Amino acid sequence: MKNYELNAEEVVLYKGNTTLKDKKGMTELVLTNLNIVFITTHKKLFSKEDVVVDSYPVNDIKIYKGIPQLVTKGNVVEVYLLSCEKEVCFNSKCELIKFVNAVNDLLTQKTLSERCAEKVKKTIGLVNDTLGIDSVNAVSNIVKDGFVGTTANLLNKLQLVKYSKRKNKSISDILFLIRQ
């Protein structure tokens, strides 16, 4: 990073070599806690190399519904900024994922596992509200007792309800008699 000076409060979160779709030559991509920096080096045959430094504040990355607007297509990520769009080509999918995760962690202040856990919690809540059941408890009963055991327990409870209605006794009285 000989062409870019970090501020005193600036730290590097990601650094890698890429290419930009609209520029010739290699581009060093640097993500800091304050800026996203593109340092493009174009080597000429008999003269000094051209170095172009483009720096954008990370706050310029567009965010929709709490998600930074980074669209991935293969080894290419489209970064949507307030002033422009950048298409960054990575050498590997692994590097692309590292960069996207670093941007998401920075802008959402949550790790990938925290964001995934939130999605699962929302989905479970939606299922519980829609069906009116405790789906986590139901699944844990199936895991604990197996499907046959859970079904048998349910059928036993239904038989107790029918028996209590015929004998005009409460279910708690019947359960008390069974436990003895």
CYANA upper distance limits for C-alpha pairs under 8 A (distance plus 0.5 A):
  1 MET  CA      5 GLU  CA      8.01
  3 ASN  CA     39 ILE  CA      7.91
  3 ASN  CA     51 VAL  CA      8.36
  3 ASN  CA     53 VAL  CA      7.86
  4 TYR  CA     53 VAL  CA      8.03
  6 LEU  CA     10 GLU  CA      6.27
  6 LEU  CA     11 VAL  CA      7.84
 10 GLU  CA     32 THR  CA      6.84
 10 GLU  CA     33 ASN  CA      6.53
 10 GLU  CA     34 LEU  CA      6.79
 11 VAL  CA     32 THR  CA      5.84
 11 VAL  CA     33 ASN  CA      6.41
 12 VAL  CA     30 VAL  CA      7.46
 12 VAL  CA     31 LEU  CA      6.50
 12 VAL  CA     32 THR  CA      4.85
 12 VAL  CA     33 ASN  CA      7.32
 13 LEU  CA     30 VAL  CA      8.18
 13 LEU  CA     31 LEU  CA      6.00
 13 LEU  CA     32 THR  CA      5.64
 13 LEU  CA     33 ASN  CA      7.23
 13 LEU  CA    102 ALA  CA      7.14
 14 TYR  CA     29 LEU  CA      8.27
 14 TYR  CA     30 VAL  CA      6.23
 14 TYR  CA     31 LEU  CA      5.46
 14 TYR  CA     32 THR  CA      7.41
 14 TYR  CA     98 LYS  CA      8.20
 14 TYR  CA     99 PHE  CA      6.84
 14 TYR  CA    102 ALA  CA      7.28
 15 LYS  CA     28 GLU  CA      7.66
 15 LYS  CA     29 LEU  CA      6.16
 15 LYS  CA     30 VAL  CA      5.01
 15 LYS  CA     31 LEU  CA      6.88
 16 GLY  CA     28 GLU  CA      6.27
 16 GLY  CA     29 LEU  CA      5.88
 16 GLY  CA     30 VAL  CA      7.22
 16 GLY  CA     95 GLU  CA      8.16
 17 ASN  CA     26 MET  CA      7.38
 17 ASN  CA     27 THR  CA      6.30
 17 ASN  CA     28 GLU  CA      5.06
 17 ASN  CA     29 LEU  CA      6.55
 17 ASN  CA     90 PHE  CA      7.93
 17 ASN  CA     91 ASN  CA      8.38
 18 THR  CA     26 MET  CA      6.66
 18 THR  CA     27 THR  CA      5.60
 18 THR  CA     28 GLU  CA      6.51
 18 THR  CA     29 LEU  CA      7.05
 18 THR  CA     88 VAL  CA      7.10
 18 THR  CA     89 CYS  CA      6.18
 18 THR  CA     90 PHE  CA      5.51
 18 THR  CA     91 ASN  CA      7.14
 19 THR  CA     23 LYS  CA      7.95
 19 THR  CA     24 LYS  CA      8.20
 19 THR  CA     25 GLY  CA      7.33
 19 THR  CA     26 MET  CA      5.70
 19 THR  CA     27 THR  CA      5.56
 19 THR  CA     28 GLU  CA      8.41
 19 THR  CA     88 VAL  CA      6.45
 19 THR  CA     89 CYS  CA      5.68
 19 THR  CA     90 PHE  CA      7.32
 20 LEU  CA     24 LYS  CA      7.88
 20 LEU  CA     26 MET  CA      8.26
 20 LEU  CA     27 THR  CA      7.13
 20 LEU  CA     86 LYS  CA      7.73
 20 LEU  CA     87 GLU  CA      6.36
 20 LEU  CA     88 VAL  CA      5.32
 20 LEU  CA     89 CYS  CA      6.58
 21 LYS  CA     86 LYS  CA      8.19
 21 LYS  CA     87 GLU  CA      6.07
 21 LYS  CA     88 VAL  CA      6.96
 21 LYS  CA     89 CYS  CA      7.59
 22 ASP  CA     87 GLU  CA      8.25
 23 LYS  CA     40 THR  CA      8.04
 24 LYS  CA     40 THR  CA      8.44
 24 LYS  CA     42 HIS  CA      6.89
 25 GLY  CA     40 THR  CA      7.04
 25 GLY  CA     41 THR  CA      6.19
 25 GLY  CA     42 HIS  CA      5.17
 25 GLY  CA     43 LYS  CA      7.68
 26 MET  CA     40 THR  CA      6.27
 26 MET  CA     41 THR  CA      6.14
 26 MET  CA     42 HIS  CA      7.40
 27 THR  CA     38 PHE  CA      6.69
 27 THR  CA     39 ILE  CA      5.80
 27 THR  CA     40 THR  CA      4.64
 27 THR  CA     41 THR  CA      6.74
 28 GLU  CA     37 VAL  CA      8.46
 28 GLU  CA     38 PHE  CA      6.37
 28 GLU  CA     39 ILE  CA      5.50
 28 GLU  CA     40 THR  CA      6.84
 29 LEU  CA     36 ILE  CA      7.95
 29 LEU  CA     37 VAL  CA      6.35
 29 LEU  CA     38 PHE  CA      5.44
 29 LEU  CA     39 ILE  CA      7.02
 30 VAL  CA     36 ILE  CA      6.41
 30 VAL  CA     37 VAL  CA      5.54
 30 VAL  CA     38 PHE  CA      7.08
 31 LEU  CA     35 ASN  CA      6.64
 31 LEU  CA     36 ILE  CA      5.10
 31 LEU  CA     37 VAL  CA      6.82
 31 LEU  CA    103 VAL  CA      8.26
 32 THR  CA     36 ILE  CA      6.71
 33 ASN  CA     58 VAL  CA      7.87
 33 ASN  CA    106 LEU  CA      7.45
 34 LEU  CA     57 PRO  CA      6.30
 34 LEU  CA     58 VAL  CA      6.21
 34 LEU  CA     59 ASN  CA      8.41
 35 ASN  CA     55 SER  CA      6.89
 35 ASN  CA     56 TYR  CA      5.94
 35 ASN  CA     57 PRO  CA      4.76
 35 ASN  CA     58 VAL  CA      5.41
 36 ILE  CA     55 SER  CA      6.31
 36 ILE  CA     56 TYR  CA      5.82
 36 ILE  CA     57 PRO  CA      6.67
 36 ILE  CA     58 VAL  CA      6.35
 37 VAL  CA     53 VAL  CA      7.51
 37 VAL  CA     54 ASP  CA      6.21
 37 VAL  CA     55 SER  CA      4.86
 37 VAL  CA     56 TYR  CA      6.90
 38 PHE  CA     52 VAL  CA      8.41
 38 PHE  CA     53 VAL  CA      6.25
 38 PHE  CA     54 ASP  CA      5.56
 38 PHE  CA     55 SER  CA      6.82
 39 ILE  CA     51 VAL  CA      7.32
 39 ILE  CA     52 VAL  CA      6.24
 39 ILE  CA     53 VAL  CA      5.01
 39 ILE  CA     54 ASP  CA      6.94
 40 THR  CA     50 ASP  CA      8.46
 40 THR  CA     51 VAL  CA      6.12
 40 THR  CA     52 VAL  CA      5.63
 40 THR  CA     53 VAL  CA      6.90
 41 THR  CA     49 GLU  CA      7.12
 41 THR  CA     50 ASP  CA      6.17
 41 THR  CA     51 VAL  CA      5.10
 41 THR  CA     52 VAL  CA      7.09
 42 HIS  CA     49 GLU  CA      6.15
 42 HIS  CA     50 ASP  CA      5.53
 42 HIS  CA     51 VAL  CA      6.97
 43 LYS  CA     48 LYS  CA      7.61
 43 LYS  CA     49 GLU  CA      4.91
 43 LYS  CA     50 ASP  CA      6.81
 44 LYS  CA     48 LYS  CA      7.03
 44 LYS  CA     49 GLU  CA      6.17
 44 LYS  CA     50 ASP  CA      8.02
 56 TYR  CA     60 ASP  CA      7.20
 57 PRO  CA     61 ILE  CA      8.28
 58 VAL  CA    107 LEU  CA      8.44
 60 ASP  CA     81 LEU  CA      5.71
 60 ASP  CA     82 LEU  CA      5.71
 60 ASP  CA     83 SER  CA      8.13
 61 ILE  CA     68 PRO  CA      7.12
 61 ILE  CA     69 GLN  CA      7.39
 61 ILE  CA     79 VAL  CA      7.73
 61 ILE  CA     80 TYR  CA      6.38
 61 ILE  CA     81 LEU  CA      4.87
 61 ILE  CA     82 LEU  CA      6.83
 62 LYS  CA     68 PRO  CA      6.43
 62 LYS  CA     69 GLN  CA      6.02
 62 LYS  CA     80 TYR  CA      6.34
 62 LYS  CA     81 LEU  CA      6.02
 62 LYS  CA     82 LEU  CA      6.70
 63 ILE  CA     67 ILE  CA      5.81
 63 ILE  CA     68 PRO  CA      4.83
 63 ILE  CA     69 GLN  CA      6.07
 64 TYR  CA     68 PRO  CA      6.98
 64 TYR  CA     69 GLN  CA      7.31
 66 GLY  CA    108 THR  CA      7.37
 67 ILE  CA    104 ASN  CA      7.86
 67 ILE  CA    108 THR  CA      7.80
 68 PRO  CA    103 VAL  CA      8.10
 68 PRO  CA    104 ASN  CA      6.92
 68 PRO  CA    107 LEU  CA      7.56
 69 GLN  CA     79 VAL  CA      7.00
 69 GLN  CA     80 TYR  CA      6.23
 70 LEU  CA     77 VAL  CA      6.80
 70 LEU  CA     78 GLU  CA      6.04
 70 LEU  CA     79 VAL  CA      5.41
 70 LEU  CA     80 TYR  CA      6.96
 70 LEU  CA    100 VAL  CA      7.69
 71 VAL  CA     77 VAL  CA      5.93
 71 VAL  CA     78 GLU  CA      5.51
 71 VAL  CA     79 VAL  CA      7.34
 72 THR  CA     76 VAL  CA      6.21
 72 THR  CA     77 VAL  CA      4.78
 72 THR  CA     78 GLU  CA      6.83
 73 LYS  CA     77 VAL  CA      6.71
 74 GLY  CA     93 LYS  CA      7.68
 75 ASN  CA     89 CYS  CA      6.35
 75 ASN  CA     90 PHE  CA      5.85
 75 ASN  CA     91 ASN  CA      7.45
 75 ASN  CA     92 SER  CA      6.72
 75 ASN  CA     93 LYS  CA      5.91
 75 ASN  CA     96 LEU  CA      7.05
 76 VAL  CA     87 GLU  CA      7.10
 76 VAL  CA     88 VAL  CA      6.05
 76 VAL  CA     89 CYS  CA      4.94
 76 VAL  CA     90 PHE  CA      6.64
 76 VAL  CA     96 LEU  CA      8.05
 77 VAL  CA     87 GLU  CA      6.31
 77 VAL  CA     88 VAL  CA      5.85
 77 VAL  CA     89 CYS  CA      7.13
 77 VAL  CA     96 LEU  CA      7.78
 78 GLU  CA     85 GLU  CA      7.32
 78 GLU  CA     86 LYS  CA      6.19
 78 GLU  CA     87 GLU  CA      5.02
 78 GLU  CA     88 VAL  CA      6.86
 79 VAL  CA     85 GLU  CA      6.20
 79 VAL  CA     86 LYS  CA      5.63
 79 VAL  CA     87 GLU  CA      6.86
 79 VAL  CA     88 VAL  CA      8.10
 80 TYR  CA     84 CYS  CA      7.10
 80 TYR  CA     85 GLU  CA      5.23
 80 TYR  CA     86 LYS  CA      7.18
 81 LEU  CA     85 GLU  CA      6.14
 81 LEU  CA     86 LYS  CA      8.26
 90 PHE  CA     95 GLU  CA      7.08
 90 PHE  CA     96 LEU  CA      6.44
 91 ASN  CA     95 GLU  CA      7.71
 92 SER  CA     96 LEU  CA      7.06
 93 LYS  CA     97 ILE  CA      6.71
 94 CYS  CA     98 LYS  CA      6.80
 95 GLU  CA     99 PHE  CA      6.76
 96 LEU  CA    100 VAL  CA      6.69
 97 ILE  CA    101 ASN  CA      6.45
 98 LYS  CA    102 ALA  CA      6.59
 99 PHE  CA    103 VAL  CA      6.79
100 VAL  CA    104 ASN  CA      6.65
101 ASN  CA    105 ASP  CA      6.44
101 ASN  CA    111 THR  CA      8.38
101 ASN  CA    112 LEU  CA      7.53
102 ALA  CA    106 LEU  CA      6.59
103 VAL  CA    107 LEU  CA      6.61
104 ASN  CA    108 THR  CA      6.20
104 ASN  CA    109 GLN  CA      8.09
104 ASN  CA    110 LYS  CA      8.05
104 ASN  CA    111 THR  CA      8.18
104 ASN  CA    112 LEU  CA      8.46
105 ASP  CA    109 GLN  CA      5.66
105 ASP  CA    110 LYS  CA      5.71
105 ASP  CA    111 THR  CA      5.78
105 ASP  CA    112 LEU  CA      7.76
106 LEU  CA    110 LYS  CA      8.19
110 LYS  CA    114 GLU  CA      6.39
110 LYS  CA    115 ARG  CA      6.86
111 THR  CA    115 ARG  CA      6.82
112 LEU  CA    116 CYS  CA      6.68
113 SER  CA    117 ALA  CA      6.55
114 GLU  CA    118 GLU  CA      6.76
115 ARG  CA    119 LYS  CA      6.98
116 CYS  CA    120 VAL  CA      6.85
117 ALA  CA    121 LYS  CA      6.65
118 GLU  CA    122 LYS  CA      6.68
119 LYS  CA    123 THR  CA      6.69
120 VAL  CA    124 ILE  CA      6.61
121 LYS  CA    125 GLY  CA      6.59
122 LYS  CA    126 LEU  CA      6.66
123 THR  CA    127 VAL  CA      6.75
124 ILE  CA    128 ASN  CA      6.58
124 ILE  CA    135 SER  CA      7.72
124 ILE  CA    136 VAL  CA      8.36
125 GLY  CA    129 ASP  CA      6.57
126 LEU  CA    130 THR  CA      6.49
127 VAL  CA    131 LEU  CA      6.46
127 VAL  CA    132 GLY  CA      8.36
127 VAL  CA    135 SER  CA      7.86
128 ASN  CA    132 GLY  CA      5.79
128 ASN  CA    133 ILE  CA      5.63
128 ASN  CA    134 ASP  CA      6.15
128 ASN  CA    135 SER  CA      6.58
129 ASP  CA    133 ILE  CA      7.81
133 ILE  CA    138 ALA  CA      8.50
134 ASP  CA    138 ALA  CA      6.78
135 SER  CA    139 VAL  CA      6.57
136 VAL  CA    140 SER  CA      6.59
137 ASN  CA    141 ASN  CA      6.64
138 ALA  CA    142 ILE  CA      6.86
139 VAL  CA    143 VAL  CA      6.68
140 SER  CA    144 LYS  CA      6.45
141 ASN  CA    145 ASP  CA      6.26
141 ASN  CA    146 GLY  CA      7.79
141 ASN  CA    150 THR  CA      6.96
142 ILE  CA    146 GLY  CA      5.12
142 ILE  CA    147 PHE  CA      5.64
142 ILE  CA    149 GLY  CA      8.11
142 ILE  CA    150 THR  CA      6.29
143 VAL  CA    147 PHE  CA      8.09
145 ASP  CA    149 GLY  CA      5.46
145 ASP  CA    150 THR  CA      6.24
146 GLY  CA    150 THR  CA      6.64
147 PHE  CA    151 THR  CA      6.60
148 VAL  CA    152 ALA  CA      6.51
149 GLY  CA    153 ASN  CA      6.61
150 THR  CA    154 LEU  CA      6.72
151 THR  CA    155 LEU  CA      6.67
152 ALA  CA    156 ASN  CA      6.58
153 ASN  CA    157 LYS  CA      6.77
154 LEU  CA    158 LEU  CA      6.81
155 LEU  CA    159 GLN  CA      6.67
156 ASN  CA    160 LEU  CA      6.72
157 LYS  CA    161 VAL  CA      6.77
158 LEU  CA    162 LYS  CA      6.83
159 GLN  CA    163 TYR  CA      6.56
160 LEU  CA    164 SER  CA      6.46
160 LEU  CA    171 ILE  CA      7.22
160 LEU  CA    174 ILE  CA      7.88
161 VAL  CA    165 LYS  CA      6.76
161 VAL  CA    171 ILE  CA      6.94
162 LYS  CA    166 ARG  CA      6.83
163 TYR  CA    167 LYS  CA      6.66
164 SER  CA    168 ASN  CA      6.08
164 SER  CA    169 LYS  CA      5.28
164 SER  CA    170 SER  CA      6.23
164 SER  CA    171 ILE  CA      6.45
164 SER  CA    174 ILE  CA      7.65
165 LYS  CA    169 LYS  CA      7.09
165 LYS  CA    170 SER  CA      8.27
169 LYS  CA    173 ASP  CA      7.07
169 LYS  CA    174 ILE  CA      7.63
170 SER  CA    174 ILE  CA      7.09
171 ILE  CA    175 LEU  CA      6.57
172 SER  CA    176 PHE  CA      6.53
173 ASP  CA    177 LEU  CA      6.82
174 ILE  CA    178 ILE  CA      6.74
175 LEU  CA    179 ARG  CA      6.70
176 PHE  CA    180 GLN  CA      7.11
